[in-house]
Amino acid sequence: MKYFKIEGPVKLKGEVSAQGAKNAVLPIMSAIILYDTPVLLSNVPQVVDVFTMIELLKILGTKVEWKGKNDLLLDPSTINRYTAPYEIVNQMRASIYVLGPLLMKFGKAAVSFPGGCAFGPRPIDYHLHGLTLLGANLEIDRGYINASMKSPTPAEITLNFKSVGTTIHLMTTASLIEGETTLINCAQEPEVVATADFLIKSGVKIEGAGTNVIKVKGVRKLNNLTEYKIIPDRIEAGTYITAGFTTGGEVMVTGCSPIHLEPVIAKLKEAGASVERGNDYVLVKPRENKIKSLQIETQPFPGFPTDMQPQFMSMLSVAEGLSIIKEGIYPNRFAHAFELQRLGAKIKVIEPTAFIEGVEKLTGAEVAGQDLRGSAALILAGLIAEGITTVFGIEHLERGYENFQEKLQSLGAKIQSSS
Ligand code: EPU
């Protein structure tokens, strides 16, 4: 298991730039299946989930080439297979995004059924139900979804929940279904808007992305799109500003979209942070007082993001008084809470809620991250804990953070890695 050894406490100081958004690039890469000609994506983060999506696209027959550190050329003209195998889907749930595009390209597809993940079962029933309403026939056989689509049909679909993945998947699939598809109760996350923008630039008429109702007027064929820039990663940016505030330092994140960070910035301010923001940067200033306790409920955008919940839990473990975090998305996304206890945090979990009684200080120990954001949260805790904290499970971190160690080191963190 890969690990980081962190010597704390340290006050972070300096400037880092935001990477491209993992959760925007993955659906956009899947949508490439719908194209006939090469597309150059820029601002693509070099993270393991992107590498996994590259592997999947290559298996399907896509030609893939890095043209620069964050410029990725995808040529879908050679795609000739429609099976997404277990080895890949098992590594990354977002692989399900290829199902709809493959159906639109070949009229059939076989995608391994994704399993659970570290924070719960994470089913795909909303995706499958929506695809059925668009005309797909689906059979589950020996761990695979075998799908066919003889007559794609536009539909009016009301989502059971504002699911990010379902909204994006159905919107992308409907892009090649002639006629108007209406999606109701849509997720409003910036990554939905980014995927819509990508499709709109290719000639699809999409109205309402970023609101509750999305209307998609599909086209027979997408226009060529030679280049597209991925939006900044709001969760990565949020992690650095939260780390800056928690350590009592001064951190500026450049190249980000402060508007996407609004729910996070609002809670940081409530906790006592002094935050300055421009069009494309956020600066958190040194803190003079103790962190104030908070009550948070994670919710679909523009609510507080579940993907910042673990990092906030680390922060609140040294706040003044009792904080309460209710998980509105994944009722058992709390593996990090039990690891934080090893560092001296006082946290009680009664799912879907965690009660965090702020302590004076954390003390270094060995801990293990079980998932991407949980690992980031434990590293953040290591920065404020006294002594050495060893965080195992860095494999999870690498799924979504590019150069996390180097970026934190540039802010003054003392971190060594196992490899
Ligand atoms: N859900 C179902 N059935 C479905 C789909 C979702 O029950 O068919 C449930 C989920 O189990 C969950 C809730 O609905 O309880 C919301 O899930 P959603 O579909 O919104 O999540 P997702 O699309 O699978 C994306 C991000 C996650 C992020 C969530 C919520 C990607 C690749 N992943 O997942 O990101 O937590 O939205 O914002 O975009 C991360 O980056 O660390 C991460 C986990």
Residues whose N, C-alpha, C, O or C-beta is under 5 A from the ligand:
A	BS01	EPU	N23 A94 R122 P123 I124 D125 Y126 H127 F161 K162 S163 V164 G165 T166 T306 D307 I329 Y330 L372 R373
